[in-house]
Amino acid sequence: QVQLVESGGGLVQPGGSLRLSCVASETIFSNNVMGWYRQAPGKQRELVATQTNIGFINYADSVKGRFTLSRDNAKNTMYLQMNSLKPEDTAVYYCNLQILSVNFNYWGQGTQVTVSS
């Protein structure tokens, strides 16, 4: 059972930056996709960005040019650098790991990001 632990959320003013981290409890050797999703109050969970273990990255249109996803496979860690934050980025951000061979998803507990003046 893989555990995912997020950190880095908080309160930031519009235009500010935050960096989220997600650490996996073990190394995943099979093909996989790691990513970030977010869920705002009253809304469905939505994709923010994902990256395959071979490096292909996908971003939601709403965050392109502002957010940067990266992975450090040696540390079993994924990062989301969020710049130029907007109030509409306010949500709980969840780390996700999908094991492609079995189509199984692991989720972290979530970290709150609040963008407000």
C-alpha positions in Angstrom: 0.0 0.0 0.0 1.6 3.2 -1.2 1.2 6.2 1.1 1.2 9.8 -0.4 1.9 12.7 1.9 1.4 16.3 0.7 2.7 19.4 2.2 3.2 23.1 1.3 -0.3 24.5 1.2 -1.3 27.6 3.0 -2.7 31.1 2.6 -1.2 33.4 0.0 -2.2 36.7 -1.5 -3.2 37.0 -5.2 -0.1 37.1 -7.4 1.9 35.1 -4.8 3.5 31.7 -5.1 3.5 28.4 -3.3 5.2 25.1 -3.8 3.4 21.8 -3.0 5.3 18.6 -2.4 4.1 15.0 -2.5 6.2 12.2 -1.1 5.5 8.6 -1.9 6.3 6.0 0.7 8.0 3.7 -1.8 9.6 3.6 -5.2 7.2 2.7 -8.0 8.9 0.7 -10.7 6.0 0.0 -13.0 4.6 2.6 -15.5 2.7 5.2 -13.6 1.3 8.7 -13.7 1.7 11.1 -10.8 -0.3 14.3 -10.6 -2.2 16.9 -8.8 -5.9 17.4 -8.6 -7.9 20.0 -6.8 -11.4 20.4 -5.4 -13.0 23.7 -4.5 -16.1 23.9 -2.3 -19.2 22.8 -4.1 -17.2 21.7 -7.2 -16.0 18.5 -8.6 -12.4 17.4 -8.3 -10.4 18.5 -11.3 -7.1 17.8 -12.9 -4.3 20.3 -12.4 -1.3 18.6 -13.8 0.1 15.1 -14.4 3.4 13.6 -15.3 4.2 10.1 -16.5 7.2 8.3 -15.2 8.9 8.8 -18.5 8.4 12.6 -18.3 5.3 13.5 -20.3 3.5 16.4 -18.6 0.0 17.5 -19.0 -1.5 20.7 -17.6 -5.0 22.0 -17.3 -5.6 25.1 -19.4 -6.4 27.1 -16.4 -2.9 26.7 -14.9 -0.7 26.6 -18.1 2.1 29.2 -17.8 1.6 29.6 -14.1 2.1 26.2 -12.6 5.1 23.9 -13.1 5.1 20.2 -12.2 8.3 18.2 -11.6 9.3 14.9 -10.2 12.4 13.7 -8.4 12.2 9.9 -8.9 15.3 9.3 -6.7 13.4 10.9 -3.8 9.9 9.5 -4.7 8.8 13.1 -4.6 6.6 15.3 -6.9 6.4 19.1 -6.8 3.9 21.7 -8.0 5.3 25.2 -8.2 2.4 27.6 -8.3 3.1 31.2 -9.4 0.8 34.1 -10.1 -1.9 32.6 -7.9 -5.5 33.7 -8.3 -8.4 33.5 -5.9 -10.0 30.9 -8.2 -7.0 28.6 -7.5 -8.3 28.2 -3.9 -9.0 24.5 -3.3 -7.9 21.4 -1.6 -5.0 20.0 -3.6 -4.6 16.2 -3.8 -1.7 14.2 -4.9 -2.5 11.2 -7.1 -0.5 8.2 -8.2 -2.0 5.9 -10.9 -0.4 2.5 -11.5 -1.1 1.9 -15.2 -0.8 -1.9 -15.2 -3.6 -2.3 -12.8 -5.4 1.0 -13.3 -5.3 1.7 -9.6 -5.2 5.1 -8.0 -3.7 6.2 -4.7 -4.6 9.5 -3.2 -3.0 11.8 -0.6 -5.0 13.4 2.2 -5.0 16.8 0.6 -3.5 20.2 1.4 -5.5 23.4 1.5 -4.5 26.3 -0.7 -6.2 29.6 -0.1 -5.6 32.6 -2.3 -7.0 35.7 -0.7 -6.1 39.3 0.1 
